[in-house]
Amino acid sequence: MAKITREQFNKWNGQAKNGFQLDLEHYCNWGEKQLHKTIKHEDGTVTEFVISYNPEYVTVDKYGCKWNERTGRQIPTLQINKWRPLTTPGMYSVSHGKYQTIGEPEKTKKYSTLCKLSATIDTDKMMKEQEDAA
């Protein structure tokens, strides 16, 4: 389990833009830095935006079989989740989950890159597009 001081959290959180914050729970559990932004709606639903890295894969076609292998590179990704409240107070289910590539693959995970990308994400526009598509 990773440890973090209040000063580290404030420093890392200060680098994020557009209302994104360091996902403290994810960092403490997995030791990986990612950003998140949560928007609560009047109808009780919650939209969550997560900026993180996902591994890059290539499809290998050998011996008449196909499978995916990791390339070793990491792809900056935006995940959008829509949480719908259940009848049990405080419990939610995901009613919509979507991944979107937001940067070029990199050899290593860089928190500074995630922070730069957070400045380019217009969450209000993305929520409106989702509503229009529904």
Phi, psi and chi 1 to 4 in degrees:
 res  aa     phi    psi   chi1   chi2   chi3   chi4
   1 MET       -  130.0 -172.7  164.6   10.6      -
   2 ALA   -75.2  150.6      -      -      -      -
   3 LYS  -115.6  151.3  -66.2 -176.6  179.1 -178.6
   4 ILE  -148.2  142.8 -175.2  172.0      -      -
   5 THR   -95.1  164.4   64.5      -      -      -
   6 ARG   -60.5  -38.0  171.6   65.1   66.4 -176.8
   7 GLU   -65.3  -42.8  -69.1   79.5   24.8      -
   8 GLN   -62.5  -45.1  -74.5  174.1  -44.8      -
   9 PHE   -60.0  -46.9  174.7   77.0      -      -
  10 ASN   -62.3  -39.9  -69.9  -20.8      -      -
  11 LYS   -65.1  -50.8  177.5 -175.7  172.9 -170.4
  12 TRP   -66.5  -38.5  -68.3  -21.1      -      -
  13 ASN   -66.6  -34.1 -142.8   25.7      -      -
  14 GLY   -67.4  -19.4      -      -      -      -
  15 GLN   -80.8  -20.8  -64.6  171.3   -9.9      -
  16 ALA   -75.6  152.4      -      -      -      -
  17 LYS  -121.9  170.0  -52.8  -67.5 -178.7 -142.8
  18 ASN    55.5   33.8  -77.6  -17.6      -      -
  19 GLY    83.2    2.2      -      -      -      -
  20 PHE   -76.9  151.9  -78.6   89.1      -      -
  21 GLN  -135.8  157.8  -64.2 -177.7  -22.8      -
  22 LEU   -61.9  131.3  173.4   70.4      -      -
  23 ASP   -79.9   92.3 -171.4  -20.7      -      -
  24 LEU   -62.9  -41.9 -173.4   59.2      -      -
  25 GLU   -61.1  -45.2 -179.3  180.0   -3.5      -
  26 HIS   -64.6  -41.4 -173.7   83.2      -      -
  27 TYR   -63.2  -46.1  179.9   74.1      -      -
  28 CYS   -66.2  -35.8  -71.4      -      -      -
  29 ASN   -81.4  -40.2  -73.1  -37.2      -      -
  30 TRP  -114.9  -12.4  -60.7   99.7      -      -
  31 GLY    74.2   16.4      -      -      -      -
  32 GLU  -114.6  136.5  -65.3  178.9  -11.9      -
  33 LYS   -87.6  130.7  -64.8  176.8 -164.8  166.3
  34 GLN  -146.8  162.7   67.7  179.5   25.1      -
  35 LEU  -110.2  150.3  -60.8  171.7      -      -
  36 HIS  -145.5  156.4   77.3  110.8      -      -
  37 LYS  -142.0  130.1  180.0  176.9 -177.6  178.8
  38 THR  -117.9  129.6  -56.0      -      -      -
  39 ILE  -121.6  119.7  -59.9  171.3      -      -
  40 LYS   -93.0  137.1  -63.7 -179.4 -179.6 -179.7
  41 HIS  -106.9  161.3  -56.4  -79.3      -      -
  42 GLU   -62.7  -30.8  -68.5  178.6   11.5      -
  43 ASP   -80.2    4.2   62.9   -3.6      -      -
  44 GLY    95.5  -12.1      -      -      -      -
  45 THR   -76.3  161.1   60.5      -      -      -
  46 VAL  -133.0  131.6  176.4      -      -      -
  47 THR  -105.0  128.8  -56.8      -      -      -
  48 GLU  -119.1  130.7  176.1 -171.6   43.4      -
  49 PHE  -112.5  129.8  -63.6   87.9      -      -
  50 VAL  -128.0  125.1  179.0      -      -      -
  51 ILE  -105.5  119.6  -56.8  172.2      -      -
  52 SER  -152.1 -176.4   61.9      -      -      -
  53 TYR  -106.9  142.6  -78.9  100.8      -      -
  54 ASN  -125.8  146.7  -77.5  -31.4      -      -
  55 PRO   -67.6  147.0   15.5  -20.8      -      -
  56 GLU   -88.4  138.5  178.9 -174.9   52.2      -
  57 TYR  -122.6  152.6  -69.3   91.2      -      -
  58 VAL  -125.5  149.1  -66.8      -      -      -
  59 THR   -89.0  126.1  -59.1      -      -      -
  60 VAL  -102.8  133.0  177.4      -      -      -
  61 ASP  -122.0   96.4 -172.2   -4.8      -      -
  62 LYS  -136.2  149.8  -70.7 -176.1 -177.5  176.1
  63 TYR    56.0   28.4  -41.9  112.7      -      -
  64 GLY    78.2   10.2      -      -      -      -
  65 CYS  -125.6  155.0  -62.1      -      -      -
  66 LYS  -122.5  140.9  -70.0 -176.4 -179.0 -178.4
  67 TRP  -154.7  163.0   65.1   88.6      -      -
  68 ASN   -98.6  139.4  -69.3  -28.5      -      -
  69 GLU  -127.7  144.4  -74.9 -174.5   -3.5      -
  70 ARG   -72.1  142.0  -70.6 -174.8 -179.9 -164.4
  71 THR   -89.8  -15.2   64.8      -      -      -
  72 GLY    94.2   -7.7      -      -      -      -
  73 ARG   -96.5  160.0  -60.2 -170.8  -36.0  166.2
  74 GLN  -118.3  139.2  -58.7  -67.9  -36.5      -
  75 ILE  -111.0  122.7  -58.0  171.5      -      -
  76 PRO   -65.3  130.2  -15.4   26.6      -      -
  77 THR  -135.5  143.2  -52.8      -      -      -
  78 LEU  -107.0  125.7  173.8   66.4      -      -
  79 GLN  -109.9  131.8  178.4 -177.0    6.4      -
  80 ILE  -117.2  121.0  -54.9  169.9      -      -
  81 ASN  -119.3  139.7  -66.4  -44.3      -      -
  82 LYS  -114.0  116.7 -173.9  106.2  179.6 -157.5
  83 TRP  -100.0  131.7  -62.7   85.1      -      -
  84 ARG  -113.4  130.2 -177.6  176.9   39.7   88.8
  85 PRO   -68.4  144.2   20.5  -26.4      -      -
  86 LEU   -96.4  179.6  -61.1  173.6      -      -
  87 THR   -70.1  -25.0   54.3      -      -      -
  88 THR   -79.9  121.9  -54.8      -      -      -
  89 PRO   -56.5  134.8  -22.0   31.2      -      -
  90 GLY    83.6   -1.0      -      -      -      -
  91 MET  -106.9  139.6  -60.8  -63.5  -69.8      -
  92 TYR  -133.3  159.7  -67.8   82.4      -      -
  93 SER  -126.4  149.6   68.8      -      -      -
  94 VAL   -80.3  121.7  175.3      -      -      -
  95 SER  -101.6  -10.9   58.1      -      -      -
  96 HIS  -159.6  125.3 -175.4  -87.8      -      -
  97 GLY  -130.3  133.4      -      -      -      -
  98 LYS  -144.2  137.1  174.5 -177.9  166.6 -176.8
  99 TYR  -111.5  141.7  -74.1   89.1      -      -
 100 GLN  -141.7  126.5  179.5  177.7  -27.9      -
 101 THR   -71.2  130.5  -60.8      -      -      -
 102 ILE  -123.5    8.1   55.5  173.8      -      -
 103 GLY  -162.9  175.4      -      -      -      -
 104 GLU   -82.9  148.7  -65.4  -61.0  -43.4      -
 105 PRO   -58.4  143.7  -22.8   32.3      -      -
 106 GLU  -129.4  158.1  -59.8  175.0   -0.3      -
 107 LYS   -72.0  -33.1  -70.7 -175.9  178.6 -177.7
 108 THR  -132.2  159.5   58.9      -      -      -
 109 LYS   -80.5  128.9  -62.4  176.7 -178.5 -179.1
 110 LYS  -126.9  118.5  -62.6  176.6 -172.7  167.3
 111 TYR   -62.2  -35.9 -178.3   68.9      -      -
 112 SER   -61.9  -34.3   60.0      -      -      -
 113 THR   -66.9  -42.6  -60.4      -      -      -
 114 LEU   -60.8  -40.1  -62.3 -178.9      -      -
 115 CYS   -65.4  -41.2  -69.0      -      -      -
 116 LYS   -63.0  -41.4  -72.0  176.1 -170.7  172.1
 117 LEU   -66.9  -30.7  -69.4  169.7      -      -
 118 SER   -62.5  -27.7   71.1      -      -      -
 119 ALA   -71.7  -19.2      -      -      -      -
 120 THR   -96.0   -3.7   65.6      -      -      -
 121 ILE   -97.3  120.4  -64.1  172.3      -      -
 122 ASP   -99.6   93.3 -174.9   -8.3      -      -
 123 THR   -65.7  -35.5   54.3      -      -      -
 124 ASP   -61.8  -44.3  -66.8  -27.3      -      -
 125 LYS   -63.7  -41.5  179.8 -179.3  173.7 -175.0
 126 MET   -65.6  -39.2  -69.8 -177.5  162.9      -
 127 MET   -65.5  -40.1  -75.6 -168.1  -51.4      -
 128 LYS   -63.9  -41.7  179.9  153.8  178.7   36.2
 129 GLU   -61.9  -39.0  -72.3  172.2   -2.5      -
 130 GLN   -66.7  -40.3  -81.1 -170.7  -25.2      -
 131 GLU   -64.3  -39.9  -69.1  171.9    8.0      -
 132 ASP   -67.7  -33.7  -68.0  -17.1      -      -
 133 ALA   -75.3  -24.7      -      -      -      -
 134 ALA   -77.8      -      -      -      -      -
